[in-house]
């Protein structure tokens, strides 16, 4: 330790500033009373402030321990997790390459490998054909024995790692991406421009892998899975993973995440009840059917615990197995029991049996209808001779 008393001492010391430390406090190891703990807290807080996030503790002049209050590991400084970081609808969390849309203009995998039932040996990779371009396929097949790649297996049967190797290559061989890099380097030739145009299309973003989130969000994992991987899982598989993940949490972690755990369990459970266990969470809204969209809205509504609201549903049971229709009816009754009014346009007998009140419109369809023919509960409707629905 040195006491820097004048300007010359400072100049000498700061010739090598990385070797200069500011002494904040000295502590002797013992049983700490309340005053000692307060003093330590003040000293540590001041040390972090003066050290701009870095604190060093020297133990008996032999060992130097390093601490910092930054969110970092292995020399990488991470973003502090916040709700916006995990939302692709927010500019802060969206992938900067695809801007949260998951797709970019690039090489379309379905155009490059149009028939995944063929093997690499059978010519599954469409551009690797002909006398010159076919050399890429031959080189890959020759190198395949060095890393145990199944060249005779259909592309559809390859593991995720093998499929990735086919596209990205490894230390033994170049892959499909390397092939297209070479094509791009020769775009001054007409034939290469034509070749590239054949295989261009909307494809998964290479930066986020289709998760639509910036890479900092994907660094955060729970039970070895990040949010992008969870979004790719069908809801029924997500339920299994979630139950196992909750079991693996410590009591402290369960207490901290209690409210979130309850909310997620409720949302996943409702999705399963309404027969949507086959959907993935990253499914695009414009690819959903009308019934699927309505049932997803039901899940959101149940999660929000709204009361005194009116819900209008148009044939939500279309395409459902009778078992799933029963579950859907339970969900609708839950909404009703919360103090809401649920109005359903429906032709399903099971749904009508469970209705509190039925209004039968008729007497026929389209412009031949439009009148109230009968109303009441299920038994009253069946007993009404004017009701065409009741007769069926």
Secondary structure, DSSP 8 states (H G I E B T S, - for coil): -----SHHHHHHHGGGGGG----------S---HHHHHHHHHHHHHHHHHTTTEEEEEETTTEEEEEE-SSEETTEE-----GGGG-TTSTTTB-TTTTTSSEEEEE-HHHHTS-TTSBTTTT-STTS-STTTHHHHHHHHHHHTTTT--TTSBGGGS-HHHHHHHHH--SS---HHHHHHHHHHTTTSHHHHHHHHHTEEEEE-TTTTTS-B-HHHHT-EETTEEHHHHHTSBHHHHHHHHHHHHHHS-HHHHHHTHHHHHHHHHHHHHHHHTT-TT-BTT--GGGS-HHHHHHHHHHHHHHHT--S-EEEEE-TTTT--HHHHHHHHHHHHHHHHTT-EEEEE---HHHHHH-S-EEEEESSSGGG--EEEEEESHHHHHH-TT-HHHH-
